[in-house]
Amino acid sequence: MTPFTVLVVDDEAPARAKVKRLFADDTRFALAGEAADGTEALERIESLRPDLLVLDVQMPGLTGFEVLEALGPEDAPAVIFSTAYDAFALKAFEAHAVDYLLKPYDAGRFGRALDKAHALLVGGKKDSGKLRALLEDPARAGPARPLERLVVKVGEAWVPLKLDSVRRLSSEDKYVRLHTDQGEHLIRQSLRALEERLDPERFVRVHRGDIVNLDAVARLEPWTHGDGILILVDGSTVVLSRTWRETFLARWGLPG
């Protein structure tokens, strides 16, 4: 049987070397490459298309979670997380049955993780549904804090995008379109999942398919049946549905 390919992602060279040593005698897997940070990981995943990631969670630049969010759960390889997270955050990993290695780990624990990953891959599954659930679970990273950036594809490069520059987020099937000062970007996430992680003092839903940055709203004009039209600073318009009118007005600073 052809071995499954593996990409090792960790910002520490000794950690990558340890993983490669542990893989050396396991003929079920073949090392496809390694990456020292999240941006390099995204590039290597696109070019190498590995079956499995051994992925560090806490890295400078992009975190392991941001790498997976940029890919989207359906397009991400199977994942073994490598983490120094505490027991509280590990409950999120366990609840969604995504295997993890708590640093420092030994060869026995690594072998059990590989057994689980191999069984999953032989069965032709990646558990993308459970991976999506993990990415949307605030317990994964301890106390919740608003999302500050997203990772988007610009040409052939992956670029972190600060939420400050996003004027509007629009739902498009399985994607969200980000309308920013620098142009538009599509990311493979649901609007509902993003809404739960945005700062409610800055971003508010105004329609079933739209969230706006309050700082980007230039004026509100009446329309029909209680709906309104929001004029954004770039001249574009968004419908303010009566369903979300009261919440929008309260956060914008007007009485309902």
Residue pairs with C-beta under 8 A, 6 or more apart in sequence:
1 28
3 27
3 28
3 29
3 30
4 28
4 29
4 30
4 51
4 52
4 117
4 118
4 121
5 29
5 30
5 31
5 32
5 48
5 49
5 50
5 51
5 52
6 23
6 29
6 30
6 31
6 32
6 50
6 51
6 52
6 53
6 54
7 32
7 33
7 34
7 35
7 41
7 44
7 45
7 48
7 50
7 52
7 53
7 54
7 77
8 16
8 19
8 20
8 23
8 31
8 33
8 34
8 35
8 53
8 54
9 34
9 35
9 36
9 38
9 41
9 53
9 54
9 55
9 56
9 59
9 64
9 67
10 16
10 19
10 34
10 36
10 54
10 56
10 59
10 82
11 36
11 37
11 56
11 59
11 60
12 56
13 36
15 56
15 82
15 103
16 34
16 36
19 54
19 82
19 110
20 31
20 34
22 107
22 110
22 111
23 29
23 31
26 111
26 114
28 114
28 118
29 52
29 114
29 118
32 44
32 48
32 50
33 44
33 48
33 50
34 44
35 41
35 43
35 44
37 59
37 60
37 61
37 62
38 59
38 61
38 62
38 63
38 64
38 66
38 67
38 151
39 61
39 62
39 158
41 53
41 55
41 62
41 67
42 62
42 67
42 70
42 71
42 151
42 158
43 158
44 50
45 53
45 67
45 71
45 76
45 77
49 77
50 77
51 77
51 78
51 121
52 77
52 78
52 79
52 80
52 117
52 121
53 76
53 77
53 78
53 79
53 80
54 80
54 82
54 101
55 64
55 67
55 68
55 79
55 80
55 81
55 82
56 64
56 81
56 82
56 83
57 63
57 64
57 65
57 81
57 82
57 83
57 84
57 85
58 64
58 83
58 84
58 85
61 160
62 70
62 151
62 158
62 160
64 81
64 83
65 135
65 140
65 141
66 149
66 151
66 160
67 151
68 76
68 79
68 131
68 135
69 135
69 150
69 151
69 187
69 189
70 150
70 151
70 152
70 153
70 158
70 187
71 188
72 187
72 188
72 189
73 128
73 129
73 131
73 132
73 135
74 128
74 188
75 188
76 126
76 128
76 131
77 126
78 117
78 120
78 121
78 126
78 127
79 98
79 99
79 131
80 99
80 100
80 101
80 113
80 114
80 117
81 93
81 98
81 99
81 100
81 101
82 100
82 101
82 103
82 105
83 89
83 90
83 93
83 100
83 101
83 102
83 103
84 102
84 103
85 93
85 102
86 142
88 139
88 142
89 139
89 140
89 141
89 142
90 100
90 102
91 139
92 134
92 137
92 139
92 140
92 141
93 99
93 100
93 134
93 140
95 137
95 139
96 130
96 131
96 133
96 134
96 137
97 127
97 130
98 127
98 130
98 131
98 134
99 113
99 116
99 117
100 113
101 109
101 110
101 113
102 109
120 126
120 127
134 140
135 193
136 193
136 196
138 144
138 196
138 197
144 197
146 197
146 198
146 199
146 200
146 202
147 163
147 194
147 197
147 198
147 199
148 162
148 163
149 160
149 161
149 162
149 163
150 160
150 161
150 163
150 178
150 187
151 158
151 159
151 160
151 161
152 158
152 159
152 161
152 178
152 185
152 187
153 159
153 185
154 185
161 178
161 180
161 185
163 198
163 199
163 202
163 203
163 213
165 180
165 181
165 182
166 178
166 179
166 180
166 213
167 179
167 180
167 181
167 212
167 213
167 216
167 232
167 233
167 234
167 236
168 178
168 179
168 210
168 211
168 212
168 213
168 216
168 232
168 236
168 238
169 176
169 177
169 178
169 179
169 191
169 194
169 203
169 210
169 211
169 212
170 176
170 177
170 179
170 191
170 209
170 210
171 177
171 190
171 191
171 208
171 209
171 210
172 186
174 188
174 190
175 186
175 187
175 188
175 189
176 186
176 187
176 189
176 190
176 191
176 194
177 184
177 185
177 186
178 184
178 185
178 186
178 187
179 236
191 209
191 211
194 211
195 203
195 205
195 211
198 211
200 251
201 214
201 251
202 213
202 214
202 215
203 211
203 212
203 213
203 214
204 211
204 212
204 214
204 244
204 247
204 248
204 251
204 252
205 211
205 244
205 247
206 212
206 230
206 238
206 239
206 240
206 241
206 244
206 248
207 238
207 239
207 240
207 241
207 244
208 241
208 243
210 238
210 239
212 230
212 232
212 238
214 251
214 252
216 232
216 233
216 234
217 230
217 231
217 232
217 233
217 252
218 231
218 232
218 233
219 230
219 231
220 228
220 229
220 230
220 231
220 240
220 252
221 228
221 229
221 230
221 231
222 228
222 229
223 229
223 239
223 240
225 242
226 242
226 245
227 239
227 240
227 241
227 242
227 245
228 239
228 240
228 245
229 237
229 238
229 239
229 240
230 237
230 238
230 239
230 240
231 237
232 238
240 248
245 256
246 256
249 255
249 256
250 256
